[in-house]
Amino acid sequence: MGVSAKFITILQSMYGSARFSVKIRDGCISDPVASETGVLQGEQLSPLLFLLYIADIPEAMLRTDIHAPTLAGKDVPCLFYADDDAAMATSALGLQRHLNAMSEYCREWGMTVNVDKTKIVTFEKSKRKGQHRWTYNGKRVEQVKEFKYLGVTLSRNGKWDRHLENVSAQGLRLLPSLSRFMFTHSNIAVSVMLYLFDTLVAPVLLYGCELWAWTDKPDKIDRVARRFYKKILRLPSSVSDIGVELLLGRVSLGEIAKARALKFLLRIPTLPQERLMQQAALLQGDYLERDRPCWLKAAKDDLEANGLGHLWRRKVENIPAAVALYKERLCDQSFQTQIAHASTMSSTKDYATLKTAYGMDPLLSRCCSSQLRRLYCLIMMNNPGSYVSRPAIGMTCVLCNQVINNVFIHRILQCPRKRAARQNHETDRWFVSLQTAPQDDKVITLKRKVLNQNTLEQIERDFFDE
């Protein structure tokens, strides 16, 4: 290995005098105990020393006919990440031989396996679980339908539904702490709250998205994101999901997942030829030539649908630029889909005519009052019901002489002469909405919520009486 005798002597000295203590209650520390097994905890060389110690496990496994799967003509008996071992075989007999070989190896080199944490998953199309029995040192190993390996839930049917359910549940557990922060800092900018979501929650929801982005729909994780968006704007759950995404300028997390998957795909050709990922990509290429469903075929179809079919055929020099272009195409396509859906819904069709470009609504980005943000969103998200109409009064406010586009929005959110009314009025008690008159003139309408006894005339006096 090219290691000098002096270095080995230093290691022997380090481990020959290794001691550890245990800190118990009240800050008491136990007497030192000699460390005679394992590597030193927290020492920089420990991971490397452990990897060197177990480096020959694959070779030891292949000494027995364990029916190991092959990749590009090479047997792959197991996959290691630190001390996590994923043993693989193409038959029940081969897996039992693998367990027996591992038992002999561990006995020879003084290691133990936690059988209680060891699980077996058989990947097969049949819905019936095979009636097999595997043992390790005479103790039965449990067979399960799914298993979490390195944070990714692997299901026996090869689908990602359970993984998406698990990451969605993890994301939901993070929302209460963010919600408390939002209600404590109610006047914080919307962009800051979205940044917190993208930093703290989105990575959890998108974990392992490179595997499923092109093959599964992200409905479960999108529900978590939309729930958070409505909390940001303090909107009821009944408000349209598409309308909220249009207001905030957000796209489905599935589009973000596809962009990350493309970055992963474009990095594969840059890997050394001996890497398993490179060999797996070559095998996917063979499936693609035979028109068999696979991950690479789903990627190819999606890229071609977005006019970027050339990206998967050759090595890309500027990967960040290619990913940015792909993400831009996805966002534009998602925006057009959102507008098309919003135009067919009574609660969002008016706002769909006003929304001309992808991005957060300018008024939302400038408004730091949570109550006014909520009221503005309810203005945009029209709800069916009986309304009392009030026509617009021109393009210039008669109170402040500012040029305006919408008298109602100006009075409720902007007019300096109505600042006192905005501060004193209980805006959360009212639903406000926009409708289009038959003569194509904008008509502002107001609907009173049934939760209090105030009259419509009181609102009109507060904001519209000159």
N, C-alpha and C positions, 0 to 999 in steps of 0.2 A: 504493500500500500504506500510505500514511500514515507513512512513515519519514522522519525529518528528515535533512537533508544532513549535519548534525553527526554523527549516528550512523553514516552511511555512511563518513564520513571516519575515524571511530574504527576501523571494521572494516578499512578499507584500510590504516591504520597497523599494526593487529595482524598482518595477513597479509603486509604488505610486508616486515616484519622477522622473519618466523617462521623459526626454526632448530630443528634437532633433532640429537641425538647418540645413539649406540648404545653401550650398556654391554656389554662383552665379558668374557672370563674374567679372573680375578684383580682384578676391580673396575676395570679400565681403561676409560676412556671415550674414544670416538673424537672426532675433530675435528668441530665443528658443520657441518651441511650445510643449505643453504637448502631450505625446504619450498615447492615451487612448484605442487603439485597437492593436491586434497583439502581437508578441513577439519582444524582442529587437534584432535589427540587429547586427550580429557579436558576440553575447554573446554565450558562450559555452553551456549553458543549453537550449537555444532557440529550437533547433531541438527536444530534448527530451520532452520539455514541449508541443510542438505542436503535437507530436505523441500521448502523453497522452490525449490531448484534443480531438483528432479524433479517438481514439482507438475503440470506440463503434459503428462506422459507419457500419461495416459489420453486426453486430448484429441488428442494427436498420433497415437495408435493408431487413433482413430475416424475419422481423415481417410481411412483406407483401409477397404475393405469386408473386415473380418476375421472376419465371422460371429460377432460377440460375443454371448454369452448375455444374455438380458434378465431383469430382475427388476422387477416392477410397471411394465412399459413403459419401463424405463430400461436402456440398454446398460451392461454391466459387463465391460469388456475385460480388467481385471487387478485384483489385490488386492495392496496394498503393506503391508509391515511393515518399517520402517527401509529397508534396502537389499535386502530379499528381495522379489522380484517373482513373483507367480503369474499367468502369462498364461493366458487362457482363450479357447476358441473352440468352436463347435458342429460344426466340420468340420475335416478334415485340411487342406484348402486354406486355410481361414480361419486356422488356426494358423501355417501357413507364411507367409502374408501378415503375420501379427502379428510373427513373427521378423524378416522383412525390414524392417518398419517400425521395429522396435526397433533393428536394426542401423544404419539411416540416422540415427535420433535420436541414438544414442551417438556415431556418427562426427561429427555436427554439433556436439555439445556436449562432445567430448573425454572420453568415458567408455568403459570396456571392460567386457565381460561374460565371466565365467569359464565357458567352454563345458564344461569338464570337470566342473564341479559342476552344470551344467544338465541336467535330466532331463525326460522327457515321459511322462505317464501318460494312457492313454485309458480313460475310464470307460464301460463297456458291459457288458451282461448276457452276451454271448457269452463262452465260455471260451477261444475262439481269439483270440490277439493279432492285431490288424489289421496287414496288411503295408503299412506306411507308412514313408516316409523323410522326415525333416525336417533341414534344414541351417541353420546360422547362420554367415554370412560364408564359405560354402563348406565348413564343417566340420560333419560329421554330429552330430546331437544324439541321445544314447542314449535309447531307449524302454525303460521298466522297468514291472514289474507293480505296484510300490508305491514310495512316496516319502515321506520324513519332512519335513513342513513345520511349522515352529514347534513341534517336539516331538511332533506327532501324525502317526502313520503312516496315509497315505491309500492304500487298495488299489483296484485297478481294478474289483473287483466290488462296491465300496461297502460292504463288511462291515468289522467292527472286530476280527476275529480276530487279525490280525497286530499291530495296535496293542496289544491286550491281552497278546500274547506278548512284545512288546518291553518294555512297562512292567513285566511280571512278571520278566523277566530283569534289568532295572535294580534292582528291589526285592530280588531274590535276592543281587545283588552288595553290597547294604548290610547284609545279615544277619550276615556274619562279624565285622564291626567291632562290631556290637551284641552279638553272642554273646561276644566277648572281654571286653567291658565287664561283661556279666552274670556271667561266671565269675570275673572279678577282684573284683567286688562281689557275692558270692553271697548275702548276707543283705539285699540291698536290697528294698524293698517291691514287691509285684507291681504296684501301681497306678503306681509310678514307671516301671517297665519298659514297661508299656502306654502310658504317656504318651510315652516315648521313641519307641515304634513309631508312635504317632499323629502325632508331630511330624516324624519323620525319614523314615519308610518309607511310611506311608499316602498322603501327598501325591504321592509318585512313582507309586504304584499307581493312584491316582484321577485322574491328570492327564488332562484332556479328558473326564472322565466325564459332563459335561453332554451330550455328543454321543451316548453309547451306553447310558446308564443304563437307559433304558426299552425298548431294543431288543435288547440282547445280555446273555447270562448271564455273570457275572463269575467263573466257575469257576477260571480261571487265576490271578487275583490272590488269590482266597480260599485257594488252596493255599499261596501264599507266607505269608499271614497265619497260617494254621493251623500251618504249620511253625514260625513264630516263637513262637506260643503254647505249643507243646510244648517248645521250648527254654527258655522262661521257667520252666516247671514241671519241666523235666528229665525229661520223659516219653518213652518210646520211640515210634517212628513208628506202631506197631501200635495204640496207644490210639485210641479212637473220636474222630473229629473233632467230632461233635455233643456228646459228653460234655465235651470240653475247652472248647468254646464255652459250654456251660451252666455249668461251673465258674467261668469268668472273666466270665460275663455279657456276652458279645460276640455281635454279630449279623454277618451276612454284609456284606462291604464293598459289595455291591450295594445294600443298603438305605441306606448312607451316601451312595452315589453318587446314588440317587434323590432324597434330601433336597437335595443340592447342585444337582441338575438342576431341582428345583422352584424353588429360590431364583433360578436363572437365568431360568426361565420367567416368574416373577412380576415380574422386573425389566424384561422386554421392553416391556410397555405404558408404562413410565415413560420410555422413550427417545424422542428427537425423531422425528417422522414421516419425516424424510429419511434416517435411519440405515438401512443395508442390513439390519441385523438386524430392524428393525421391518417392513420390506417383505417379508423372507423369512417372517416369522411370518404376515403377511397371506396370502401364497401358500400356506402350510401350512393356513391356515383354509379356503381354497378346496378344497384336496385333501380336507380333513376333511368338508366338505359333500357331496362326491362319493363319500365312503366309500372313498377311496384310501389304502392303507397309507402312513403318514408318521410323522415324529417326534412331531407334535402329537397324532395319533390314539393312539399308544402312551401318551403322557402322560395323555390324557383317560381312556383305559380303566383305567389304574392308579389314578388319583385317584378315579374312580367306584367301583372295587372296594374302596377304603378309606374310602368315605363322604364324600369331599371333592370331588365332581364340580363343585361351585360355584366352586372356585378358578380354574379355567381359563377361566371364562366372563366374569369381570369383573375390573376393576382392584382389587387388594388394597392396602389402606392400611397395615396392619401386617404386612409381609412376614416379619420374624423370628418373630412369633407363629404365623403360618400354617405356616412351615417346621418350627417346634418341634412343632406339633400333628401334622403329617404324619409327622415322624420318630418321634413317640411311637406313632402307629398302626402304623408299619412295625416298630418294635421289639416291640410287643405281638404282632403277627401272626407275626413271626419266632420269638418265644419259644414261642408255641403250636405252631408247626410243629416246632420243635426237641423239645419235650416229646412230641409225637405220634410222631416218629421214634425218639426215645430209648426210648419205652415198648415198641417192637417189637424192640429189640435186647437180647440177653442180657447184654451188658456194661454197659448203662446203664439198664435198666428199673428197678432198685432206686433209683438216684439220681433218676430222673424222678419217683418217688413222693414223694421228700423235697423236691424243688425246687418251691416254691410261688410265687415271684415272680422277675421279671427282675432281674438284677444279679449282681455277683460274690459268690461264696460267702463268708459272713462269716468263717469260719475262715481262708480264704486271705488275706483282707484284713488279718487280725490277725497272721498267722504270718510272721515274718521269717527263719526258718531254711529254707534251700533243701531240706535233706534231709527235714525234717518236712513241708514242702509236698508234696514228691514222694510221700512215704508216704501222706499224706492223700488225694491224688488217686488213688493206686492202691487205696485203701480204697473210694473211691466208684466207680471204674471196675472193676467186677467182670469177671474173665476166666474163661471156662469151664474146668473141670478138676475133679479130685477134691479135696475139701475136708475138713478136720476141724473139726467144729462146736463152738463154745463158747457156751452161752446167756448172755444178759445177766443180771446179778445184782441188778437192782433199780434204783431211781431215786436212791439215795444211795451215794456212794463210801465203802466201809468204811475206806479209808485216810485220806482228808482230810475226810470228812463233808460234802462239797459235793453239792448237788442236781445230778444229771446226767440227760441224755437218752439217752446211749449210752456204755456202760461202756468199750468198746474204744477209741473215739475219745478219751474222757476220759483213759484210762491212757496211750495212745500220745502224745497231743498236749498234755494240759492238767494232769494231776495233779501237784501240787508234790512229792509223795512219790516220784515216778518221774522226777524231773529228771536224776538221775545216770544212770539207765538210758538215757534219751533221748540223753544226751551221749556215752555209751560204746558204745552198740549200733550195729552196722553196718546201719542201716535200709535202705540201698539194696539189700541182698541179699534182700529179702522182698517178696512181693506180698501185699496184704491186700485183702479184699473183703467186701461186705455182701450178705446174702441174706435172703429172707423165709421164715420157717417156715410149714408148712401150717396151723398154728394161728394165723397172723397175728401171732405174736410175732417180734420182731427177733432173729435169730440171727447172731452174729458169727463169721465163719470166717476161717481163715488158711491160705494155701497157700505152701509153701516153694519157693523158686526152686532149680533144680538146680545152681547155680553154686558152692555150697560144701557142706561136710560137717556143718554145724551141724544140730541136730535141732530139731523143733518144740517139744519140751519145754524147750529152752533159752530160746526166745522166751517161752514161757508163764511160766517162772520169773522172767525179767527183768521182765515187766510185770504178771503176774497173781498171783504168790504174795504172800500177805499176811504 
